[in-house]
Amino acid sequence: MKIFVTDRQGVEHEIAGIDGWQIMELIRDEGLPIKAECGGSCACATCHVYVDRAWIDKLEEKGEEEIDMLDLAFDIQDSSRLSCQLTMTEALDGLKVTLAPE
């Protein structure tokens, strides 16, 4: 499995996906610049990403905590998600996300 992450300079990175891991963990462990200050507990918005429109309908719905935290993020779009709330599964093999501005 793999995901594709576009960094803030527009460079796309192919990252190995591990079943059951948070997308945030995969991005962070690859060394890409994602703060993820709360460590994945949905207590901040520093793992904000934009999900490629082709993948939006394949994701679980946003929970109330995620919606509340996204209210604190900058440059929110319809495709905004917190990557700590997205769990890697085979159904997400090939997922494309872009790191949101800090």
N, C-alpha and C positions, 0 to 999 in steps of 0.2 A: 504494500500500500504506500501511497505517497500523497503529499499535498504540495501545492504551488503557492509560494508567498512572494508577493511583490513588495519590495522595501520602499522606503520613502524617496529613494532616488530613481525609482522605476525599474529596478533590476529584479527579474524573477528568479527565485531560488526553488529548486526541487528538494523537498525534505521527506525523509522516510516517515511514514505514518506507523504508529504503534497502537494496536487495538486497545481501547479503553483509556488511552491517555487524552488529556485535554489538549486541544489545538494550541493553547497558550504554552503548555509545557514543551511541545514539539518545536515551536518557534524559538522559545527561550533557549532550549538546549542546543539548538543549531547555532546560537550566538548572534542571532539577529536582534536589533535594538528594540526590544519590547520590555517595558518596565515591569509590568505585572507586580506592582508593589505589594498587593495583599496576598500574593502567592497562590491565587486561584480560588479564593473564598467568596468572590462576588461582593467585595467590600470597597472596591474602587473602580475606576474606569480606565486604568492605564494599560489594559490589554485590548483596547478597542481596535477592531478591524472592520474593513468593508468586505462583505462576501460577494463574490461574483454573482451577478443576477441569475445565471443559469443554475445556481446551487441553492438559492433562497428557499424554494419549495421543498427541498430535500432535508432541510434542517428541522429540528424540533422547534416548536413555538417558543418565543421568549417568555421566561417566567417573570413574575412581578418584581422580584429582586433585581433581575437584569434590566428590566425597563426603568426601575428607579435609578440604578447606577448609570445607565446611559444618559439620563437627564443631566449628569455631571460632566459628561464628555464634551469635547469640542468637535465641531464640524460633523454633527450627526447627519446621517443619510438614511434612506429607507432600508439600505442594505447593512446598516451598522449592527454589529454584534460584539459581545465581549467574548474573546476567544477562550476564556476560562470556562465558559458555559457551553462550549461545543466539544463533544467527546468524539474521538476518532473511532470510526467503525468501517467495515468494508463498504457500506453504503456511501461513505464519504471519500472513497478512494478517488483521487484526482481533484479534490476540493481546491478552489482557487480563492485566496483572500489577499487583501492589500492592507498593509499597516496604515492605520489612520495617523494624522499628524499628532505630535505630542502636545 
